[in-house]
């Protein structure tokens, strides 16, 4: 009979994963740990799905197929938490640049919780308490938005049973012990653009002989911020963020090009179209205003749609969570993005994806209203911050219980 999860051992696993983060499509060590643990629990394990993805399957007689998903990749962030298990990892990114690496988005929590739920559900299956099929998907490369697509392109649903439901969770700086389920549009659509502005380089002492792409880029960045402020209705949600601006290598040289990396979030296809159109219009206009010798290049790095939670599934989960796990809130749509929705859309299955609190509950003592709680949340290090550090002891048990309860909600009951 499989053993139920050992929380002390899982906390040690979490610390190990946090100290050894890996970037998108490079999650080799993490995938190896996942595969070994699933095999030990009796799952049929397939590795290398979509690059570094792992799929574990546990059969327990006839019944529904339930897919539980966790993402595995980390971010190129220099950790500043000061934890004794903080990451000191550096590696080469996909472009060959030397970068620090940190689990700044909590995917180490996701992996650990799903492995804990895998142990709990395997123990329950051995005891004959449920029927059906569990498919545990440990996905690479969520941060770049390419991991779910890579697994689907690698024949995920040709090689494995199409699920009846897709389930998962994401840790956030809500109080540990709290879960949040948002029906309908829950996470924003995402677009990432690479924009190259062409100038004419020269000596820094003679700018009149050049077309300065740094000035062109600076003007473009400022003008892009006016899209949401002045072109998108106040009732529509949208975000335009310039996450990177690269130009030049020396103090006395005006370069011949500048590169912008732009992140766009939206919930409505019409708003998305307006954002993309406005960005192209501004970029080309600023290039023309600067006398650029060549048209700017605008290319899409990644795009994926709004994550839409199934309303009936969310209502069902909220009831289960409130009864079996902890306080459940309805948080409203999140402007962050998630590619797990692609797994549900490709399967034609409902999706229920919830938020898992990871902040110290003591920070919320005395809070009596949602507005007060939001003020505290806004003051805490957010996902992608170099200071992001979920509390282990309170977060892992809730995350494991949530995944286990959610899976059992859709798995069949064993005959009495």
Buried (B, 14 or more C-beta within 10 A) or exposed (E): EBEBBEBEEBBBBBBBBBBBBBBBBBBEBBBEBBBEBBEEBBBEBBBEBBBBBBBBBBBBEEBBBBBBBBBBBBBBBEBBBEEEBBBEBEBEEEEEEEBBBBBBBBBBBBBBBBBBBBBBBBBBBBEEBBBBBBBBBBBBBBBBBBBBBBBBEBEBBEEBBBBBBBBBBBBBBBBBBBBBBBBEBBBBBBBBBBBBBBBBBBEBEEEEEBBBBBBBBBBBBEBBEEBBEEBBEEEBBBBBBBEEBEBBEEEEEBBBBBBBBBBBBBBBEEBBEBBBEBBBEBBBEBBEEBEBEBEBEBEEBBBBBBBBBBEEBBEBBBEBBEEBBBBBBEBEBBBBBBBBBBBBBBBEBBBBBBBBBBBBBEBBEEBEEEEEBBEBBEEBBBBBBBEBBBBBEBBBBBBBBBBBBBBBBBBBEBEE
